[in-house]
Amino acid sequence: MHRLRSRWYDWSQSLWFVPTLMTVAAIGLAVGTVRLDEALDLAPRASRPWAFGGGADGARGVLGTIAGSMITVTGTVFSITIVALQLASGQFTPRVLRTFTGDRGVQVVLGVFLATFTYALLVLRTVRAEEDARTGAEAFVPAVSVTVAVAFALLSIGSLIYFIHRIARAIQAATVVDHVVADTGAALDRRLPPQTADAPTTPGGVAVPDEPPATVRAETSGYLQAVGEGALLDLGTDAPRDAGTGPPRDPRAVAPLTLRIASTVGEFVLEGAPLAEVWPAAACTDRLAGAVRGACTLGRERTHEQDVELGFRQLADIATKALSPGVNDPTTATICVDRLGQLLVRAARDPDGPVVRDDDAGRVRVLLPTPPFGRLVDTAFAQIRHFGAGDAVVMAHLVGVLGRVAELVPPERRAPLAREATLALADARGQLAPHDLPRVDAAAAWLTAGGIGTEPPPHP
């Protein structure tokens, strides 16, 4: 199930999956409507305002026109989509391309065009004129099927208008940023899932056994995209074996398993590097090691499935691209700073340290490392203050947002925010003109007002 969920996430973010499903559905619909026409055997030119009343030539003309126009429009739509992807990659960052390829509206529009083309083409081959009856087949005009094809054509016209509106909004900076924030917020919610009877969740640091663990090493390289917590907890249903042989022992007679994932989701794992640690070491059989590797999904890129830090990285990349001389869009940078502050307020609710999952019988305990709050702050603002140090408006806004976030987070979370603000002050004083410094100093008044001072604390 863990593998299927990972595959489903990849498929749902692709441009081909939904159109393929809709095309297959169109094939089934074409077969069904043609069978219905055969059963009804409606005579051509009968008084039926709801159904097509033309002959075989008219049906062929309508279906051929629909099929030809749909494949042309589909090619145009794909071309517009590729141009939008190029604009997004150049104006924002290549790391937000999944926002476009995973857009359900774009996928459905492409599916409507391909489904209409496929349906019209399949129905067209069933039309038979009277002269065709000489070969032994009866004349056949699928009136209901042609009517459905016309309805598909009208739906395609509305879909084209919707697609133009959707693409026009999708390349706006506010829309891209909002998608990133929504995906990151969902990942933050999944980091501490609701407690259930079969898999209670305990945040915070938990001591591991004193004995040396067994190390499960990665067999391939890639970014750690997701960890199947359920798959790891299910390891407790099979009792450990001695040296990988012999029947399983009673799970109550052996020490419970403790598994600690070695990397945070989103980090790059090298082939042969530690992937997980297992206590007791004797329980780490080849079968268990294979199950642990199977529960850890490694891929060529980071995804939002469980990667909390990816959204912070994407927003920081968008802001730094906006601050580059080639783009020069400080307003987009300030929008990203605002939304990064929003995410930090949400992230501050979760305690630092690994998320600990236990099964209901206490047979397995899984420790999942998460990025600490200080690391998220550094990921969010370090590059923005570096590339925006010469812009007084951006620096004042950045320091001000850090102050507003500090007011809303617990006191123990304020040190990384103060550190980032004091570093921003130092960068600004090194690059801004003297007449611009008061703006930034005024935004940093919260540092001294809160008794924090202006000396940066040590890096977390």
ABEGO torsion letter per residue (X at the ends): XAAAAAAAAAAAABAAAAAAAAAAAAAAAAAAAAAAAAAAGBBBGBBBAABBABBAAAAAAAAAAAAAAAAAAAAAAAAAAAAAAAAAAAABBAAAAAAAAABAAAAAAAAAAAAAAAAAAAAAAABBBAAAAAAGBBBBBBAAAAAAAAAAAAAAAAAAAAAAAAAAAAABAAAAAAAAAAAAAAAAAAABBBBBAABBBBBEBBBBBABBBBBBBBABBEBBABBBAAAAAAAAABBBBBGGBEBBBBAAABBBBBBBBABBBGBBBBBGBBABBBOBAAABBAAAAAAAAAABBBBABBBAAABAAAAAAAAAAAAAAAABAAAGBAAAAAAAAAAAAAAAAAAAABBBEBBBBBBAAGABBBBBBBBBAAAAAAAAAAAAAAAAAABAAAAAAAAAAAAAAAAABBAAAAAAAAAAAAAAAAAAAAABBAAAAAAAAAAAAAAAAAGAEABBBBBX
